[in-house]
């Protein structure tokens, strides 16, 4: 947004609250199962050892996707386990998306924190704006915001 690469991380000082007084046009929660892994196998090329890490919650819902990762020579058990667990957690962060369309242009930027506090909405909480699309049509100006887990990093 500033036209240059900033490596200081997220600026968490600005947080937007979407509550009942916000001009919300639509609010949708989506489960994006594509890309979520149920099992990761990490194998060491040198010793032939294989470590398996499972995402039992996703597998119990009927999800089935496996990734096999070949680690560099002589990888330790912890490095293999961490790599598999990291892949599972990273893919699970893609599962839930909340899409909010607000009747304001440029109301926030990607990376901003958003707190949902809507009455009658079961998924209130804190989210991070993963993607923001701004548009103008016959109904007026709007911003479509894709919200993800607050620890999500694209």
C-alpha positions in Angstrom: 0.0 0.0 0.0 3.0 2.3 0.5 4.6 1.4 -2.8 7.6 -0.3 -1.2 8.5 -3.5 0.5 8.0 -3.3 4.3 9.5 -6.1 6.3 8.3 -5.0 9.7 5.3 -7.3 9.9 1.6 -6.5 10.4 0.6 -3.1 11.9 -1.9 -4.3 14.5 -2.6 -0.8 15.8 -5.5 -0.3 13.4 -8.4 -2.7 14.0 -11.8 -2.4 12.2 -15.0 -3.6 14.0 -17.9 -4.9 11.9 -21.0 -4.8 14.1 -24.7 -4.2 13.6 -24.1 -0.5 12.9 -21.8 -1.2 9.9 -23.3 -1.0 6.4 -22.9 -4.7 5.7 -24.4 -5.8 2.3 -23.6 -9.5 2.7 -21.9 -11.8 5.1 -21.0 -15.4 4.1 -18.9 -18.1 5.8 -17.3 -20.6 3.4 -15.4 -23.9 4.0 -12.8 -24.1 1.3 -11.8 -27.7 1.5 -9.6 -27.6 -1.6 -6.0 -27.5 -0.6 -6.5 -28.7 3.0 -4.3 -31.7 3.8 -5.4 -34.7 5.9 -2.0 -36.4 6.0 1.6 -35.4 5.4 4.4 -38.0 5.0 7.9 -36.7 5.4 10.7 -39.0 4.3 14.4 -38.8 4.7 16.2 -39.5 1.5 19.4 -40.7 3.3 18.0 -43.1 5.9 14.6 -43.9 4.3 12.8 -43.1 7.5 9.2 -41.9 7.1 7.2 -39.8 9.6 3.4 -39.4 9.2 1.4 -36.5 10.6 -2.4 -36.7 10.4 -5.1 -34.0 10.5 -7.7 -36.1 12.3 -10.4 -33.4 12.4 -10.3 -32.9 8.6 -10.2 -36.7 8.0 -13.2 -37.2 10.2 -15.2 -34.8 8.1 -14.4 -36.9 5.0 -11.4 -34.9 3.8 -8.7 -36.9 2.1 -5.6 -35.3 0.7 -2.0 -36.5 1.3 1.3 -34.8 0.6 4.6 -36.6 0.5 7.7 -34.4 1.3 11.2 -35.6 0.7 13.6 -34.0 3.2 17.2 -33.2 2.5 19.8 -35.8 3.4 20.2 -36.7 7.1 17.2 -34.8 8.5 16.5 -35.1 12.1 13.2 -36.6 13.5 12.2 -33.2 14.9 12.8 -31.4 11.6 10.7 -34.0 9.7 7.9 -33.9 12.3 7.9 -30.0 12.3 7.9 -29.9 8.6 4.9 -32.2 8.4 3.0 -30.4 11.2 3.8 -27.0 9.6 2.3 -28.2 6.3 -0.9 -29.4 8.0 -1.3 -26.2 10.0 -0.6 -24.0 6.9 -3.2 -25.9 4.8 -5.8 -25.9 7.7 -5.5 -22.1 7.8 -7.1 -22.1 4.3 -10.2 -24.0 5.4 -12.5 -21.3 6.8 -13.1 -18.0 5.0 -15.6 -15.3 6.0 -16.6 -13.0 3.1 -18.0 -9.6 4.1 -19.3 -7.0 1.6 -19.4 -3.5 3.2 -21.1 -0.5 1.6 -17.9 1.6 1.9 -15.0 1.9 -0.5 -11.4 1.4 0.8 -12.6 0.7 4.3 -9.5 -1.4 5.1 -6.3 -2.9 3.6 -5.2 -6.5 3.3 -3.5 -7.5 6.5 -5.7 -5.3 8.7 -7.4 -7.0 11.7 -11.2 -7.1 11.7 -13.4 -8.0 14.7 -16.9 -9.3 13.8 -19.6 -8.6 16.4 -22.9 -9.2 14.6 -26.0 -10.3 16.4 -27.3 -13.6 15.3 -24.0 -14.6 13.7 -22.4 -17.7 15.2 -18.9 -17.0 13.9 -18.1 -13.7 15.6 -14.5 -13.2 16.4 -11.2 -11.7 15.3 -10.0 -12.2 11.7 -7.4 -10.8 9.3 -8.2 -9.4 5.9 -6.6 -11.8 3.4 -8.0 -10.0 0.3 -9.9 -6.8 -0.3 -11.7 -6.0 -3.6 -13.2 -2.5 -4.1 -15.9 -1.9 -6.7 -18.6 0.4 -8.0 -21.8 -0.7 -9.6 -25.5 0.3 -9.8 -25.9 -0.3 -6.1 -23.0 2.1 -5.2 -19.5 1.7 -3.8 -18.6 -1.4 -1.9 -15.6 -3.4 -0.5 -15.6 -7.2 -0.5 -13.4 -8.5 2.2 -12.1 -12.1 2.5 -11.4 -12.7 6.2 -9.1 -15.5 7.4 -7.6 -16.7 10.7 -5.7 -13.8 12.4 -2.4 -15.7 12.2 -2.9 -16.2 8.5 0.1 -15.0 6.3 -0.4 -15.0 2.6 
